[in-house]
Amino acid sequence: MSLKDTLAYTYLKNTNLTLRSIFRREKDIAPSPPFKEYPNAPRVKLEIEDFPETSSLFQILAERRSKRNYRRLEISKEEISLLCFATQGVTAIAGSYLLRTAPSAGALYPIETYLAVNFSSEIAPGLYHLNIREFSLERLAEGYFGEILKEIALGQSFLSTASVVFIWSAVLRRTMSKYGERGLRYIFLDCGHICQNLLLASTALGLKACPVGAFFDEDLNDLLHLDGEEETVIYLATVGK
Ligand SMILES: Cc1cc2nc3c(=O)[nH]c(=O)nc-3n(C[C@H](O)[C@H](O)[C@H](O)COP(=O)(O)O)c2cc1C
């Protein structure tokens, strides 16, 4: 099969920006709210007293490596707070936009962040959703989900020994209502920025992290009660010790 016969090539080709396509009217895709929140969920307020002293950015860049050998050790709330700040922390307000640590096409922020806390000294094991406006974790389910996540990630055992697993989903409408089909490219780019921030922050804090792209999409959507259409999982990363 030549590359030209793939769906991927067709997608890339058909979503190239050209002088002509700029003026083509995109399909009407209604937008969706910029924030997802679970009003009735119990909350864990995240807190950062001070940013810790760390190595220089360039030292951290030189040190970052995907690391998968974890020892089921507990992660503190402070560490989880710093990691959440690195991924999606609000750093400025511009009108109705909450600008974050990671850039986002059109400041539309299509990525939602979920955490599976496996081992923590201060946060009960369970599935959580990161509330951006409150900087809090909303608890969706209690319990240890490490073994289930390992199965969903094609048996990769480090998902069960990580202290915490970050799970990112995309709310497609947020970006596609503005950018149409091309918006899907931006959604994945957005998520890459977020994940890299997590990897660098983990390195800075002396934690071990690894991105994970291999997982059964539908099973993970089911675990988080996502419909896979309006919102669908796209990427994971483990953090452990
Ligand atoms: C999009 C993406 C998906 C990945 N998926 C997995 C994965 O499912 N399992 C895994 O062990 N590593 C995964 N990795 C990590 C790569 O194997 C790793 O980045 C690569 O071997 C280079 O090593 P380094 O990250 O230590 O520089 C993924 C990396 C990326 C960027």
The ligand as an SDF file (V2000), in Angstrom:
LIG
                    3D

 31 33  0  0  0  0  0  0  0  0999 V2000
    2.9500    9.7050   20.9130 C   0  0  0  0  0  0  0  0  0  0  0  0
    3.7830    8.7900   21.7840 C   0  0  0  0  0  0  0  0  0  0  0  0
    3.2620    7.5780   22.1940 C   0  0  0  0  0  0  0  0  0  0  0  0
    4.0210    6.7280   23.0060 C   0  0  0  0  0  0  0  0  0  0  0  0
    3.4600    5.5730   23.4600 N   0  0  0  0  0  0  0  0  0  0  0  0
    4.1650    4.7680   24.2750 C   0  0  0  0  0  0  0  0  0  0  0  0
    3.5680    3.5890   24.8050 C   0  0  0  0  0  0  0  0  0  0  0  0
    2.4130    3.2730   24.5570 O   0  0  0  0  0  0  0  0  0  0  0  0
    4.3310    2.8200   25.6220 N   0  0  0  0  0  0  0  0  0  0  0  0
    5.6250    3.1440   25.9550 C   0  0  0  0  0  0  0  0  0  0  0  0
    6.2340    2.4010   26.7070 O   0  0  0  0  0  0  0  0  0  0  0  0
    6.1980    4.2810   25.4790 N   0  0  0  0  0  0  0  0  0  0  0  0
    5.5080    5.0930   24.6500 C   0  0  0  0  0  0  0  0  0  0  0  0
    6.0700    6.2560   24.1880 N   0  0  0  0  0  0  0  0  0  0  0  0
    7.4430    6.6200   24.6020 C   0  0  0  0  0  0  0  0  0  0  0  0
    8.4680    6.3600   23.4910 C   0  0  0  0  0  0  0  0  0  0  0  0
    8.7210    4.9730   23.3950 O   0  0  0  0  0  0  0  0  0  0  0  0
    9.7530    7.1330   23.8110 C   0  0  0  0  0  0  0  0  0  0  0  0
    9.4680    8.5090   23.8250 O   0  0  0  0  0  0  0  0  0  0  0  0
   10.8570    6.8590   22.7840 C   0  0  0  0  0  0  0  0  0  0  0  0
   11.3140    5.5300   22.9080 O   0  0  0  0  0  0  0  0  0  0  0  0
   12.0390    7.8080   22.9330 C   0  0  0  0  0  0  0  0  0  0  0  0
   12.5810    7.6830   24.2510 O   0  0  0  0  0  0  0  0  0  0  0  0
   12.6690    8.9090   25.2730 P   0  0  0  0  0  0  0  0  0  0  0  0
   11.2710    9.3960   25.5130 O   0  0  0  0  0  0  0  0  0  0  0  0
   13.2720    8.3110   26.5160 O   0  0  0  0  0  0  0  0  0  0  0  0
   13.5170    9.9690   24.6710 O   0  0  0  0  0  0  0  0  0  0  0  0
    5.3330    7.0980   23.3890 C   0  0  0  0  0  0  0  0  0  0  0  0
    5.8520    8.3410   22.9640 C   0  0  0  0  0  0  0  0  0  0  0  0
    5.0670    9.1810   22.2070 C   0  0  0  0  0  0  0  0  0  0  0  0
    5.6420   10.5370   21.8110 C   0  0  0  0  0  0  0  0  0  0  0  0
  1  2  1  0
  2  3  1  0
  2 30  2  0
  3  4  2  0
  4  5  1  0
  4 28  1  0
  5  6  2  0
  6  7  1  0
  6 13  1  0
  7  8  2  0
  7  9  1  0
  9 10  1  0
 10 11  2  0
 10 12  1  0
 12 13  2  0
 13 14  1  0
 14 15  1  0
 14 28  1  0
 15 16  1  0
 16 17  1  0
 16 18  1  0
 18 19  1  0
 18 20  1  0
 20 21  1  0
 20 22  1  0
 22 23  1  0
 23 24  1  0
 24 25  2  0
 24 26  1  0
 24 27  1  0
 28 29  2  0
 29 30  1  0
 30 31  1  0
M  END
$$$$
